[in-house]
Amino acid sequence: MDVWKLLAWISIFCGLVTYLIGWSALLLSATIWGIATEFWFYDAIAVGIFGVFFLMYGSYGRQLK
């Protein structure tokens, strides 16, 4: 398996987990680990964007070979 593809899937999985933690914090009206609720969603978006970049870079690297 390509390293970039593996990093992409790890990043996307972490983004989804972060998104679910954010929703649970929002529904419970709680701050988890002292982090405000809106920052969980910002982090999930950022991690998802990195996952997409890793996928794009991995496919671009395969085309050059």
mmCIF file as Biopython writes it, N, C-alpha, C and O atoms, coordinates in Angstrom:
data_model
#
loop_
_atom_site.group_PDB
_atom_site.id
_atom_site.type_symbol
_atom_site.label_atom_id
_atom_site.label_alt_id
_atom_site.label_comp_id
_atom_site.label_asym_id
_atom_site.label_entity_id
_atom_site.label_seq_id
_atom_site.pdbx_PDB_ins_code
_atom_site.Cartn_x
_atom_site.Cartn_y
_atom_site.Cartn_z
_atom_site.occupancy
_atom_site.B_iso_or_equiv
_atom_site.auth_seq_id
_atom_site.auth_asym_id
_atom_site.pdbx_PDB_model_num
ATOM 1   N N  . MET A ? 1  ? 0.849   -1.183 0.000   1.0 0.0 1  A 1 
ATOM 2   C CA . MET A ? 1  ? 0.000   0.000  0.000   1.0 0.0 1  A 1 
ATOM 3   C C  . MET A ? 1  ? 0.895   1.246  0.000   1.0 0.0 1  A 1 
ATOM 4   O O  . MET A ? 1  ? 1.951   1.277  0.631   1.0 0.0 1  A 1 
ATOM 5   N N  . ASP A ? 2  ? 0.448   2.239  -0.708  1.0 0.0 2  A 1 
ATOM 6   C CA . ASP A ? 2  ? 1.174   3.495  -0.801  1.0 0.0 2  A 1 
ATOM 7   C C  . ASP A ? 2  ? 1.139   4.227  0.542   1.0 0.0 2  A 1 
ATOM 8   O O  . ASP A ? 2  ? 0.112   4.252  1.219   1.0 0.0 2  A 1 
ATOM 9   N N  . VAL A ? 3  ? 2.265   4.816  0.913   1.0 0.0 3  A 1 
ATOM 10  C CA . VAL A ? 3  ? 2.363   5.520  2.194   1.0 0.0 3  A 1 
ATOM 11  C C  . VAL A ? 3  ? 1.399   6.699  2.237   1.0 0.0 3  A 1 
ATOM 12  O O  . VAL A ? 3  ? 0.774   6.947  3.268   1.0 0.0 3  A 1 
ATOM 13  N N  . TRP A ? 4  ? 1.268   7.432  1.126   1.0 0.0 4  A 1 
ATOM 14  C CA . TRP A ? 4  ? 0.393   8.607  1.101   1.0 0.0 4  A 1 
ATOM 15  C C  . TRP A ? 4  ? -1.067  8.208  1.230   1.0 0.0 4  A 1 
ATOM 16  O O  . TRP A ? 4  ? -1.863  8.912  1.851   1.0 0.0 4  A 1 
ATOM 17  N N  . LYS A ? 5  ? -1.415  7.063  0.632   1.0 0.0 5  A 1 
ATOM 18  C CA . LYS A ? 5  ? -2.792  6.582  0.750   1.0 0.0 5  A 1 
ATOM 19  C C  . LYS A ? 5  ? -3.087  6.162  2.192   1.0 0.0 5  A 1 
ATOM 20  O O  . LYS A ? 5  ? -4.176  6.415  2.706   1.0 0.0 5  A 1 
ATOM 21  N N  . LEU A ? 6  ? -2.121  5.528  2.832   1.0 0.0 6  A 1 
ATOM 22  C CA . LEU A ? 6  ? -2.283  5.138  4.231   1.0 0.0 6  A 1 
ATOM 23  C C  . LEU A ? 6  ? -2.435  6.371  5.121   1.0 0.0 6  A 1 
ATOM 24  O O  . LEU A ? 6  ? -3.306  6.407  5.989   1.0 0.0 6  A 1 
ATOM 25  N N  . LEU A ? 7  ? -1.586  7.383  4.907   1.0 0.0 7  A 1 
ATOM 26  C CA . LEU A ? 7  ? -1.706  8.624  5.674   1.0 0.0 7  A 1 
ATOM 27  C C  . LEU A ? 7  ? -3.044  9.302  5.425   1.0 0.0 7  A 1 
ATOM 28  O O  . LEU A ? 7  ? -3.636  9.876  6.339   1.0 0.0 7  A 1 
ATOM 29  N N  . ALA A ? 8  ? -3.517  9.235  4.194   1.0 0.0 8  A 1 
ATOM 30  C CA . ALA A ? 8  ? -4.807  9.847  3.866   1.0 0.0 8  A 1 
ATOM 31  C C  . ALA A ? 8  ? -5.935  9.168  4.622   1.0 0.0 8  A 1 
ATOM 32  O O  . ALA A ? 8  ? -6.792  9.848  5.186   1.0 0.0 8  A 1 
ATOM 33  N N  . TRP A ? 9  ? -5.954  7.847  4.648   1.0 0.0 9  A 1 
ATOM 34  C CA . TRP A ? 9  ? -7.037  7.146  5.333   1.0 0.0 9  A 1 
ATOM 35  C C  . TRP A ? 9  ? -6.960  7.326  6.838   1.0 0.0 9  A 1 
ATOM 36  O O  . TRP A ? 9  ? -7.992  7.426  7.502   1.0 0.0 9  A 1 
ATOM 37  N N  . ILE A ? 10 ? -5.748  7.369  7.390   1.0 0.0 10 A 1 
ATOM 38  C CA . ILE A ? 10 ? -5.613  7.649  8.823   1.0 0.0 10 A 1 
ATOM 39  C C  . ILE A ? 10 ? -6.129  9.042  9.132   1.0 0.0 10 A 1 
ATOM 40  O O  . ILE A ? 10 ? -6.834  9.246  10.121  1.0 0.0 10 A 1 
ATOM 41  N N  . SER A ? 11 ? -5.780  9.999  8.288   1.0 0.0 11 A 1 
ATOM 42  C CA . SER A ? 11 ? -6.215  11.380 8.492   1.0 0.0 11 A 1 
ATOM 43  C C  . SER A ? 11 ? -7.733  11.504 8.371   1.0 0.0 11 A 1 
ATOM 44  O O  . SER A ? 11 ? -8.364  12.181 9.183   1.0 0.0 11 A 1 
ATOM 45  N N  . ILE A ? 12 ? -8.315  10.865 7.379   1.0 0.0 12 A 1 
ATOM 46  C CA . ILE A ? 12 ? -9.767  10.925 7.196   1.0 0.0 12 A 1 
ATOM 47  C C  . ILE A ? 12 ? -10.483 10.249 8.364   1.0 0.0 12 A 1 
ATOM 48  O O  . ILE A ? 12 ? -11.499 10.753 8.842   1.0 0.0 12 A 1 
ATOM 49  N N  . PHE A ? 13 ? -9.963  9.119  8.824   1.0 0.0 13 A 1 
ATOM 50  C CA . PHE A ? 13 ? -10.560 8.437  9.976   1.0 0.0 13 A 1 
ATOM 51  C C  . PHE A ? 13 ? -10.492 9.315  11.226  1.0 0.0 13 A 1 
ATOM 52  O O  . PHE A ? 13 ? -11.471 9.422  11.964  1.0 0.0 13 A 1 
ATOM 53  N N  . CYS A ? 14 ? -9.338  9.941  11.463  1.0 0.0 14 A 1 
ATOM 54  C CA . CYS A ? 14 ? -9.208  10.834 12.626  1.0 0.0 14 A 1 
ATOM 55  C C  . CYS A ? 14 ? -10.140 12.031 12.503  1.0 0.0 14 A 1 
ATOM 56  O O  . CYS A ? 14 ? -10.676 12.505 13.505  1.0 0.0 14 A 1 
ATOM 57  N N  . GLY A ? 15 ? -10.336 12.524 11.281  1.0 0.0 15 A 1 
ATOM 58  C CA . GLY A ? 15 ? -11.268 13.628 11.074  1.0 0.0 15 A 1 
ATOM 59  C C  . GLY A ? 15 ? -12.695 13.235 11.409  1.0 0.0 15 A 1 
ATOM 60  O O  . GLY A ? 15 ? -13.430 14.012 12.018  1.0 0.0 15 A 1 
ATOM 61  N N  . LEU A ? 16 ? -13.089 12.028 11.013  1.0 0.0 16 A 1 
ATOM 62  C CA . LEU A ? 16 ? -14.438 11.562 11.329  1.0 0.0 16 A 1 
ATOM 63  C C  . LEU A ? 16 ? -14.630 11.358 12.829  1.0 0.0 16 A 1 
ATOM 64  O O  . LEU A ? 16 ? -15.684 11.685 13.373  1.0 0.0 16 A 1 
ATOM 65  N N  . VAL A ? 17 ? -13.618 10.820 13.490  1.0 0.0 17 A 1 
ATOM 66  C CA . VAL A ? 17 ? -13.702 10.640 14.942  1.0 0.0 17 A 1 
ATOM 67  C C  . VAL A ? 17 ? -13.794 11.993 15.637  1.0 0.0 17 A 1 
ATOM 68  O O  . VAL A ? 17 ? -14.573 12.162 16.576  1.0 0.0 17 A 1 
ATOM 69  N N  . THR A ? 18 ? -13.004 12.949 15.179  1.0 0.0 18 A 1 
ATOM 70  C CA . THR A ? 18 ? -13.047 14.293 15.758  1.0 0.0 18 A 1 
ATOM 71  C C  . THR A ? 18 ? -14.403 14.935 15.533  1.0 0.0 18 A 1 
ATOM 72  O O  . THR A ? 18 ? -14.929 15.610 16.418  1.0 0.0 18 A 1 
ATOM 73  N N  . TYR A ? 19 ? -14.971 14.731 14.354  1.0 0.0 19 A 1 
ATOM 74  C CA . TYR A ? 19 ? -16.298 15.262 14.039  1.0 0.0 19 A 1 
ATOM 75  C C  . TYR A ? 19 ? -17.355 14.671 14.969  1.0 0.0 19 A 1 
ATOM 76  O O  . TYR A ? 19 ? -18.227 15.387 15.462  1.0 0.0 19 A 1 
ATOM 77  N N  . LEU A ? 20 ? -17.275 13.359 15.206  1.0 0.0 20 A 1 
ATOM 78  C CA . LEU A ? 20 ? -18.230 12.711 16.110  1.0 0.0 20 A 1 
ATOM 79  C C  . LEU A ? 20 ? -18.053 13.185 17.553  1.0 0.0 20 A 1 
ATOM 80  O O  . LEU A ? 20 ? -19.037 13.355 18.273  1.0 0.0 20 A 1 
ATOM 81  N N  . ILE A ? 21 ? -16.817 13.396 17.974  1.0 0.0 21 A 1 
ATOM 82  C CA . ILE A ? 21 ? -16.586 13.939 19.319  1.0 0.0 21 A 1 
ATOM 83  C C  . ILE A ? 21 ? -17.181 15.334 19.426  1.0 0.0 21 A 1 
ATOM 84  O O  . ILE A ? 21 ? -17.771 15.687 20.446  1.0 0.0 21 A 1 
ATOM 85  N N  . GLY A ? 22 ? -17.024 16.130 18.366  1.0 0.0 22 A 1 
ATOM 86  C CA . GLY A ? 22 ? -17.597 17.479 18.366  1.0 0.0 22 A 1 
ATOM 87  C C  . GLY A ? 22 ? -19.107 17.463 18.473  1.0 0.0 22 A 1 
ATOM 88  O O  . GLY A ? 22 ? -19.686 18.254 19.217  1.0 0.0 22 A 1 
ATOM 89  N N  . TRP A ? 23 ? -19.758 16.563 17.732  1.0 0.0 23 A 1 
ATOM 90  C CA . TRP A ? 23 ? -21.217 16.476 17.813  1.0 0.0 23 A 1 
ATOM 91  C C  . TRP A ? 23 ? -21.670 15.998 19.180  1.0 0.0 23 A 1 
ATOM 92  O O  . TRP A ? 23 ? -22.660 16.493 19.719  1.0 0.0 23 A 1 
ATOM 93  N N  . SER A ? 24 ? -20.947 15.033 19.745  1.0 0.0 24 A 1 
ATOM 94  C CA . SER A ? 24 ? -21.350 14.562 21.075  1.0 0.0 24 A 1 
ATOM 95  C C  . SER A ? 24 ? -21.157 15.659 22.119  1.0 0.0 24 A 1 
ATOM 96  O O  . SER A ? 24 ? -21.965 15.784 23.040  1.0 0.0 24 A 1 
ATOM 97  N N  . ALA A ? 25 ? -20.098 16.454 21.985  1.0 0.0 25 A 1 
ATOM 98  C CA . ALA A ? 25 ? -19.903 17.570 22.914  1.0 0.0 25 A 1 
ATOM 99  C C  . ALA A ? 25 ? -20.993 18.612 22.738  1.0 0.0 25 A 1 
ATOM 100 O O  . ALA A ? 25 ? -21.454 19.208 23.711  1.0 0.0 25 A 1 
ATOM 101 N N  . LEU A ? 26 ? -21.405 18.832 21.498  1.0 0.0 26 A 1 
ATOM 102 C CA . LEU A ? 26 ? -22.463 19.807 21.237  1.0 0.0 26 A 1 
ATOM 103 C C  . LEU A ? 26 ? -23.800 19.331 21.788  1.0 0.0 26 A 1 
ATOM 104 O O  . LEU A ? 26 ? -24.531 20.110 22.401  1.0 0.0 26 A 1 
ATOM 105 N N  . LEU A ? 27 ? -24.126 18.058 21.575  1.0 0.0 27 A 1 
ATOM 106 C CA . LEU A ? 27 ? -25.403 17.526 22.047  1.0 0.0 27 A 1 
ATOM 107 C C  . LEU A ? 27 ? -25.462 17.430 23.573  1.0 0.0 27 A 1 
ATOM 108 O O  . LEU A ? 27 ? -26.527 17.583 24.172  1.0 0.0 27 A 1 
ATOM 109 N N  . LEU A ? 28 ? -24.315 17.177 24.190  1.0 0.0 28 A 1 
ATOM 110 C CA . LEU A ? 28 ? -24.274 17.070 25.649  1.0 0.0 28 A 1 
ATOM 111 C C  . LEU A ? 28 ? -24.024 18.413 26.325  1.0 0.0 28 A 1 
ATOM 112 O O  . LEU A ? 28 ? -24.026 18.503 27.553  1.0 0.0 28 A 1 
ATOM 113 N N  . SER A ? 29 ? -23.812 19.451 25.531  1.0 0.0 29 A 1 
ATOM 114 C CA . SER A ? 29 ? -23.484 20.796 26.041  1.0 0.0 29 A 1 
ATOM 115 C C  . SER A ? 29 ? -22.311 20.738 27.010  1.0 0.0 29 A 1 
ATOM 116 O O  . SER A ? 29 ? -22.354 21.310 28.099  1.0 0.0 29 A 1 
ATOM 117 N N  . ALA A ? 30 ? -21.271 20.040 26.591  1.0 0.0 30 A 1 
ATOM 118 C CA . ALA A ? 30 ? -20.105 19.850 27.450  1.0 0.0 30 A 1 
ATOM 119 C C  . ALA A ? 30 ? -18.839 20.248 26.705  1.0 0.0 30 A 1 
ATOM 120 O O  . ALA A ? 30 ? -18.810 20.296 25.475  1.0 0.0 30 A 1 
ATOM 121 N N  . THR A ? 31 ? -17.819 20.526 27.456  1.0 0.0 31 A 1 
ATOM 122 C CA . THR A ? 31 ? -16.492 20.704 26.872  1.0 0.0 31 A 1 
ATOM 123 C C  . THR A ? 31 ? -15.693 19.452 27.198  1.0 0.0 31 A 1 
ATOM 124 O O  . THR A ? 31 ? -15.524 19.099 28.365  1.0 0.0 31 A 1 
ATOM 125 N N  . ILE A ? 32 ? -15.214 18.798 26.182  1.0 0.0 32 A 1 
ATOM 126 C CA . ILE A ? 32 ? -14.454 17.568 26.360  1.0 0.0 32 A 1 
ATOM 127 C C  . ILE A ? 32 ? -12.974 17.927 26.382  1.0 0.0 32 A 1 
ATOM 128 O O  . ILE A ? 32 ? -12.476 18.598 25.478  1.0 0.0 32 A 1 
ATOM 129 N N  . TRP A ? 33 ? -12.282 17.479 27.412  1.0 0.0 33 A 1 
ATOM 130 C CA . TRP A ? 33 ? -10.860 17.753 27.633  1.0 0.0 33 A 1 
ATOM 131 C C  . TRP A ? 33 ? -10.571 19.246 27.656  1.0 0.0 33 A 1 
ATOM 132 O O  . TRP A ? 33 ? -9.479  19.673 27.279  1.0 0.0 33 A 1 
ATOM 133 N N  . GLY A ? 34 ? -11.532 20.037 28.091  1.0 0.0 34 A 1 
ATOM 134 C CA . GLY A ? 34 ? -11.338 21.474 28.218  1.0 0.0 34 A 1 
ATOM 135 C C  . GLY A ? 34 ? -11.314 22.235 26.903  1.0 0.0 34 A 1 
ATOM 136 O O  . GLY A ? 34 ? -10.920 23.401 26.869  1.0 0.0 34 A 1 
ATOM 137 N N  . ILE A ? 35 ? -11.731 21.589 25.820  1.0 0.0 35 A 1 
ATOM 138 C CA . ILE A ? 35 ? -11.726 22.226 24.501  1.0 0.0 35 A 1 
ATOM 139 C C  . ILE A ? 35 ? -13.148 22.661 24.180  1.0 0.0 35 A 1 
ATOM 140 O O  . ILE A ? 35 ? -14.088 21.877 24.311  1.0 0.0 35 A 1 
ATOM 141 N N  . ALA A ? 36 ? -13.304 23.903 23.761  1.0 0.0 36 A 1 
ATOM 142 C CA . ALA A ? 36 ? -14.634 24.416 23.422  1.0 0.0 36 A 1 
ATOM 143 C C  . ALA A ? 36 ? -15.210 23.646 22.233  1.0 0.0 36 A 1 
ATOM 144 O O  . ALA A ? 36 ? -14.468 23.123 21.402  1.0 0.0 36 A 1 
ATOM 145 N N  . THR A ? 37 ? -16.522 23.587 22.167  1.0 0.0 37 A 1 
ATOM 146 C CA . THR A ? 37 ? -17.206 22.749 21.187  1.0 0.0 37 A 1 
ATOM 147 C C  . THR A ? 37 ? -16.875 23.112 19.750  1.0 0.0 37 A 1 
ATOM 148 O O  . THR A ? 37 ? -16.673 22.219 18.927  1.0 0.0 37 A 1 
ATOM 149 N N  . GLU A ? 38 ? -16.814 24.403 19.423  1.0 0.0 38 A 1 
ATOM 150 C CA . GLU A ? 38 ? -16.618 24.783 18.020  1.0 0.0 38 A 1 
ATOM 151 C C  . GLU A ? 38 ? -15.242 24.402 17.493  1.0 0.0 38 A 1 
ATOM 152 O O  . GLU A ? 38 ? -15.070 24.242 16.285  1.0 0.0 38 A 1 
ATOM 153 N N  . PHE A ? 39 ? -14.262 24.255 18.374  1.0 0.0 39 A 1 
ATOM 154 C CA . PHE A ? 39 ? -12.922 23.916 17.901  1.0 0.0 39 A 1 
ATOM 155 C C  . PHE A ? 39 ? -12.820 22.477 17.419  1.0 0.0 39 A 1 
ATOM 156 O O  . PHE A ? 39 ? -11.946 22.163 16.610  1.0 0.0 39 A 1 
ATOM 157 N N  . TRP A ? 40 ? -13.693 21.595 17.897  1.0 0.0 40 A 1 
ATOM 158 C CA . TRP A ? 40 ? -13.700 20.223 17.399  1.0 0.0 40 A 1 
ATOM 159 C C  . TRP A ? 40 ? -14.048 20.193 15.915  1.0 0.0 40 A 1 
ATOM 160 O O  . TRP A ? 40 ? -13.467 19.418 15.156  1.0 0.0 40 A 1 
ATOM 161 N N  . PHE A ? 41 ? -14.991 21.030 15.502  1.0 0.0 41 A 1 
ATOM 162 C CA . PHE A ? 41 ? -15.391 21.048 14.098  1.0 0.0 41 A 1 
ATOM 163 C C  . PHE A ? 41 ? -14.304 21.659 13.221  1.0 0.0 41 A 1 
ATOM 164 O O  . PHE A ? 41 ? -14.075 21.198 12.103  1.0 0.0 41 A 1 
ATOM 165 N N  . TYR A ? 42 ? -13.631 22.700 13.726  1.0 0.0 42 A 1 
ATOM 166 C CA . TYR A ? 42 ? -12.517 23.286 12.972  1.0 0.0 42 A 1 
ATOM 167 C C  . TYR A ? 42 ? -11.409 22.260 12.767  1.0 0.0 42 A 1 
ATOM 168 O O  . TYR A ? 42 ? -10.834 22.164 11.683  1.0 0.0 42 A 1 
ATOM 169 N N  . ASP A ? 43 ? -11.116 21.502 13.805  1.0 0.0 43 A 1 
ATOM 170 C CA . ASP A ? 43 ? -10.081 20.484 13.705  1.0 0.0 43 A 1 
ATOM 171 C C  . ASP A ? 43 ? -10.494 19.377 12.744  1.0 0.0 43 A 1 
ATOM 172 O O  . ASP A ? 43 ? -9.669  18.889 11.972  1.0 0.0 43 A 1 
ATOM 173 N N  . ALA A ? 44 ? -11.755 18.979 12.783  1.0 0.0 44 A 1 
ATOM 174 C CA . ALA A ? 44 ? -12.228 17.933 11.879  1.0 0.0 44 A 1 
ATOM 175 C C  . ALA A ? 44 ? -12.121 18.376 10.428  1.0 0.0 44 A 1 
ATOM 176 O O  . ALA A ? 44 ? -11.742 17.584 9.566   1.0 0.0 44 A 1 
ATOM 177 N N  . ILE A ? 45 ? -12.450 19.632 10.149  1.0 0.0 45 A 1 
ATOM 178 C CA . ILE A ? 45 ? -12.343 20.146 8.781   1.0 0.0 45 A 1 
ATOM 179 C C  . ILE A ? 45 ? -10.885 20.178 8.341   1.0 0.0 45 A 1 
ATOM 180 O O  . ILE A ? 45 ? -10.566 19.786 7.218   1.0 0.0 45 A 1 
ATOM 181 N N  . ALA A ? 46 ? -10.002 20.640 9.215   1.0 0.0 46 A 1 
ATOM 182 C CA . ALA A ? 46 ? -8.579  20.716 8.868   1.0 0.0 46 A 1 
ATOM 183 C C  . ALA A ? 46 ? -7.990  19.334 8.608   1.0 0.0 46 A 1 
ATOM 184 O O  . ALA A ? 46 ? -7.235  19.150 7.653   1.0 0.0 46 A 1 
ATOM 185 N N  . VAL A ? 47 ? -8.328  18.373 9.443   1.0 0.0 47 A 1 
ATOM 186 C CA . VAL A ? 47 ? -7.809  17.018 9.261   1.0 0.0 47 A 1 
ATOM 187 C C  . VAL A ? 47 ? -8.365  16.404 7.978   1.0 0.0 47 A 1 
ATOM 188 O O  . VAL A ? 47 ? -7.646  15.695 7.273   1.0 0.0 47 A 1 
ATOM 189 N N  . GLY A ? 48 ? -9.627  16.666 7.670   1.0 0.0 48 A 1 
ATOM 190 C CA . GLY A ? 48 ? -10.203 16.174 6.420   1.0 0.0 48 A 1 
ATOM 191 C C  . GLY A ? 48 ? -9.532  16.771 5.201   1.0 0.0 48 A 1 
ATOM 192 O O  . GLY A ? 48 ? -9.320  16.075 4.207   1.0 0.0 48 A 1 
ATOM 193 N N  . ILE A ? 49 ? -9.193  18.050 5.261   1.0 0.0 49 A 1 
ATOM 194 C CA . ILE A ? 49 ? -8.494  18.689 4.143   1.0 0.0 49 A 1 
ATOM 195 C C  . ILE A ? 49 ? -7.109  18.074 3.961   1.0 0.0 49 A 1 
ATOM 196 O O  . ILE A ? 49 ? -6.680  17.838 2.831   1.0 0.0 49 A 1 
ATOM 197 N N  . PHE A ? 50 ? -6.407  17.812 5.067   1.0 0.0 50 A 1 
ATOM 198 C CA . PHE A ? 50 ? -5.114  17.143 4.954   1.0 0.0 50 A 1 
ATOM 199 C C  . PHE A ? 50 ? -5.268  15.755 4.342   1.0 0.0 50 A 1 
ATOM 200 O O  . PHE A ? 50 ? -4.426  15.339 3.547   1.0 0.0 50 A 1 
ATOM 201 N N  . GLY A ? 51 ? -6.323  15.034 4.697   1.0 0.0 51 A 1 
ATOM 202 C CA . GLY A ? 51 ? -6.566  13.723 4.104   1.0 0.0 51 A 1 
ATOM 203 C C  . GLY A ? 51 ? -6.771  13.801 2.608   1.0 0.0 51 A 1 
ATOM 204 O O  . GLY A ? 51 ? -6.255  12.966 1.866   1.0 0.0 51 A 1 
ATOM 205 N N  . VAL A ? 52 ? -7.519  14.796 2.155   1.0 0.0 52 A 1 
ATOM 206 C CA . VAL A ? 52 ? -7.729  14.981 0.715   1.0 0.0 52 A 1 
ATOM 207 C C  . VAL A ? 52 ? -6.413  15.342 0.031   1.0 0.0 52 A 1 
ATOM 208 O O  . VAL A ? 52 ? -6.126  14.846 -1.058  1.0 0.0 52 A 1 
ATOM 209 N N  . PHE A ? 53 ? -5.613  16.199 0.659   1.0 0.0 53 A 1 
ATOM 210 C CA . PHE A ? 53 ? -4.306  16.537 0.085   1.0 0.0 53 A 1 
ATOM 211 C C  . PHE A ? 53 ? -3.405  15.309 -0.016  1.0 0.0 53 A 1 
ATOM 212 O O  . PHE A ? 53 ? -2.711  15.133 -1.018  1.0 0.0 53 A 1 
ATOM 213 N N  . PHE A ? 54 ? -3.408  14.459 1.009   1.0 0.0 54 A 1 
ATOM 214 C CA . PHE A ? 54 ? -2.608  13.239 0.955   1.0 0.0 54 A 1 
ATOM 215 C C  . PHE A ? 54 ? -3.076  12.333 -0.178  1.0 0.0 54 A 1 
ATOM 216 O O  . PHE A ? 54 ? -2.250  11.749 -0.880  1.0 0.0 54 A 1 
ATOM 217 N N  . LEU A ? 55 ? -4.391  12.206 -0.366  1.0 0.0 55 A 1 
ATOM 218 C CA . LEU A ? 55 ? -4.902  11.391 -1.472  1.0 0.0 55 A 1 
ATOM 219 C C  . LEU A ? 55 ? -4.494  11.964 -2.819  1.0 0.0 55 A 1 
ATOM 220 O O  . LEU A ? 55 ? -4.087  11.225 -3.716  1.0 0.0 55 A 1 
ATOM 221 N N  . MET A ? 56 ? -4.603  13.277 -2.962  1.0 0.0 56 A 1 
ATOM 222 C CA . MET A ? 56 ? -4.230  13.917 -4.225  1.0 0.0 56 A 1 
ATOM 223 C C  . MET A ? 56 ? -2.735  13.769 -4.497  1.0 0.0 56 A 1 
ATOM 224 O O  . MET A ? 56 ? -2.338  13.483 -5.627  1.0 0.0 56 A 1 
ATOM 225 N N  . TYR A ? 57 ? -1.907  13.958 -3.479  1.0 0.0 57 A 1 
ATOM 226 C CA . TYR A ? 57 ? -0.466  13.839 -3.660  1.0 0.0 57 A 1 
ATOM 227 C C  . TYR A ? 57 ? -0.075  12.402 -3.997  1.0 0.0 57 A 1 
ATOM 228 O O  . TYR A ? 57 ? 0.802   12.171 -4.830  1.0 0.0 57 A 1 
ATOM 229 N N  . GLY A ? 58 ? -0.726  11.442 -3.349  1.0 0.0 58 A 1 
ATOM 230 C CA . GLY A ? 58 ? -0.441  10.047 -3.646  1.0 0.0 58 A 1 
ATOM 231 C C  . GLY A ? 58 ? -0.804  9.666  -5.066  1.0 0.0 58 A 1 
ATOM 232 O O  . GLY A ? 58 ? -0.056  8.935  -5.715  1.0 0.0 58 A 1 
ATOM 233 N N  . SER A ? 59 ? -1.931  10.143 -5.561  1.0 0.0 59 A 1 
ATOM 234 C CA . SER A ? 59 ? -2.319  9.826  -6.940  1.0 0.0 59 A 1 
ATOM 235 C C  . SER A ? 59 ? -1.446  10.579 -7.936  1.0 0.0 59 A 1 
ATOM 236 O O  . SER A ? 59 ? -1.161  10.061 -9.016  1.0 0.0 59 A 1 
ATOM 237 N N  . TYR A ? 60 ? -1.019  11.793 -7.595  1.0 0.0 60 A 1 
ATOM 238 C CA . TYR A ? 60 ? -0.123  12.552 -8.465  1.0 0.0 60 A 1 
ATOM 239 C C  . TYR A ? 60 ? 1.244   11.873 -8.554  1.0 0.0 60 A 1 
ATOM 240 O O  . TYR A ? 60 ? 1.847   11.826 -9.625  1.0 0.0 60 A 1 
ATOM 241 N N  . GLY A ? 61 ? 1.727   11.352 -7.432  1.0 0.0 61 A 1 
ATOM 242 C CA . GLY A ? 61 ? 3.008   10.656 -7.430  1.0 0.0 61 A 1 
ATOM 243 C C  . GLY A ? 61 ? 2.965   9.378  -8.248  1.0 0.0 61 A 1 
ATOM 244 O O  . GLY A ? 61 ? 3.958   9.011  -8.876  1.0 0.0 61 A 1 
ATOM 245 N N  . ARG A ? 62 ? 1.831   8.698  -8.250  1.0 0.0 62 A 1 
ATOM 246 C CA . ARG A ? 62 ? 1.685   7.489  -9.055  1.0 0.0 62 A 1 
ATOM 247 C C  . ARG A ? 62 ? 1.681   7.805  -10.539 1.0 0.0 62 A 1 
ATOM 248 O O  . ARG A ? 62 ? 2.181   7.010  -11.335 1.0 0.0 62 A 1 
ATOM 249 N N  . GLN A ? 63 ? 1.134   8.943  -10.931 1.0 0.0 63 A 1 
ATOM 250 C CA . GLN A ? 63 ? 1.090   9.316  -12.342 1.0 0.0 63 A 1 
ATOM 251 C C  . GLN A ? 63 ? 2.477   9.654  -12.873 1.0 0.0 63 A 1 
ATOM 252 O O  . GLN A ? 63 ? 2.733   9.483  -14.065 1.0 0.0 63 A 1 
ATOM 253 N N  . LEU A ? 64 ? 3.369   10.127 -12.022 1.0 0.0 64 A 1 
ATOM 254 C CA . LEU A ? 64 ? 4.713   10.489 -12.461 1.0 0.0 64 A 1 
ATOM 255 C C  . LEU A ? 64 ? 5.594   9.273  -12.700 1.0 0.0 64 A 1 
ATOM 256 O O  . LEU A ? 64 ? 6.573   9.361  -13.441 1.0 0.0 64 A 1 
ATOM 257 N N  . LYS A ? 65 ? 5.267   8.142  -12.089 1.0 0.0 65 A 1 
ATOM 258 C CA . LYS A ? 65 ? 6.098   6.936  -12.230 1.0 0.0 65 A 1 
ATOM 259 C C  . LYS A ? 65 ? 5.951   6.305  -13.585 1.0 0.0 65 A 1 
ATOM 260 O O  . LYS A ? 65 ? 6.582   5.285  -13.862 1.0 0.0 65 A 1 
#
